[in-house]
Amino acid sequence: MVRATAKPAQSELDRLVTLIEVSRALTAELDLQEIIERILEGAIRILPAAEAGILFLYDPDRRALVVNHSIGFGPGVYDLVVKPGEGLSGRAFLSRHAQIYPHKEEVAAVMGAAQPSNLDTFREASGGTDYPQSAVAAPLVYKGEALGAMVVENLHKSEVFHSFDVQLLDALAQAAAIAIVNARLYAAEHDSRVRLEALNDEIRSQRDQLERRLQVQDSLAEVVRDDLPLSALAIRLARLTRASVFLSDALYRIRACDIAMPAETLRELDVAAWAALQPTLRQAAETRAQQRLDVEHGRELLICPVSAGPETLGFVILDARHRQLDAVDAAAADSAAMITAARFLRERALEEGEIRRRGDVLERLLNGDFPTGTDVLRQAQPPLRLVVGTLRAMGDGQHDSGPRVLRTLLALTQEALALEGRPVTVTLKDGHVVAIQSLAGRPANDDRSSFAALEQAAERLTTLAPDWRAVYAVEDEVGELTGLAAAHHEARLAIEVRERLGRVDPVFSVRSLGAYRLILQAASGADIAQLCERTLQSVIDHDRQRGSALLDTFRIYLDVGASSKQAAARLGVHPHTVEYRLGRLQELTGLSLRQPEDRITLELALRIFDSAQLL
């Protein structure tokens, strides 16, 4: 009898020791999910009659108990969502007391009131069992607050659990509740520590950025304060950003960079393909906002427009080959762009002032009002060479950069003619570059050097602005100041005449027009121009009224050497059509192309008429 009593006592003692071990293990663990798994495993160990178990934790957002871990059930059990008071777990959670259900009837009496969906889920997860044969439920309570509940069950046998099992499970539940609270506190503390560390890192980063920003502003402020050149600005910006720096104007000319290089324009740089760089530059100019261009292997260019109001004056380009450019680098580029804009505007103001001064001198010379002053007299000492240059747009695109390109042509012309070492005045007048160069004391027949210098200037302009080309007209020597106005007028007309003739040489002598010079001079006379117009008036009226092309046909006929076949090929018509039109021309004018005097009269009348339209 003593032995029989001692055996159950020893078993209960072993289970108590197991409970202590499980409790110690729970309090030593800080990972919440690991604790939840150990709770159920410990419950099965201290309640040998248990075949399965479910642990529920209360979800405040859903206001319900949800399954966090299970043993002995299929994965569908995790779909259970139990309201407080519902089922075995809900009742234990609401009552805050452990409860034993030794028979299926007691289990069914409680679970039968659960939601049908939960009963179906339980049946499926348990492999078809409607209700357990016996069960024990215990709440997880910490300082009077219910955290959840756990239920251990035997699906096949009744009366397998006793009051001692209830006490053990309740004790385990209390230890589990403490462990869960500790784990949650640890997780909250850990999250707080992580957030604090992240905040500290952000504060350090912001502090470092602020220090860098102050360093950038101090360094760039010295450039402004000491009025340092753009090259010094590029070098300082490169040192501050650890990047290569290029400062360019709106025509993509490199005005300054941190290292010496042979490239004259951004087109010639090897930092990126021009086909990719140019659209990005245009986008920066249009938006007046920074742009980034991916080049290769994570390397990028930072392009910052140099703006003044709605106009883009140039660009600041940063090329960091070994690091990513950050917000401080972008701010430094913006500051450098503002300094560059101020420099460009100051340069333009000085240029505009000088252009106006020279333009005033030119205007007075052309009007016969000769200014006084030693420098002016030296620059205007006859004989003089007059050069008129202008721009021609290439293609059909929009050319809103015309004023900037014209100022560039002015600078290139000034530089080209100044190389000869003779006094020269270069300015702008009515969209043209006008240069007056004194040839006093020059060697005879040295025009070649001037032509070569102007051709080089035209070639450089094409390099800087591929959408434009330059045309220069070089007048004969002007022996007297009184001849400047007529020479200026003739040079401008000569450019237009050459355009009509289809000649595209960048530099030409007005003398090379030959007979056209006489025609231009004749066209300047009102009486002669009116006589020529009367000679062709009947043809002009016929073309206007009937939409014919008699004058155009005659013009092309003359241009191709008086060949009907070549004129027909040029016009895309049959030679008989050309001959018919020429016949009508002769009928309307009363002049015959077979008579030398009549033919010369018709040709001169047409040439003078065309030239008069340019005046």
Order of alpha helices (4+ residues) and beta strands (2+ residues): alpha-alpha-beta-beta-beta-alpha-beta-alpha-alpha-beta-beta-alpha-alpha-beta-beta-alpha-beta-beta-beta-alpha-alpha-beta-alpha-beta-beta-alpha-beta-alpha-beta-alpha-alpha-alpha-alpha-alpha-alpha
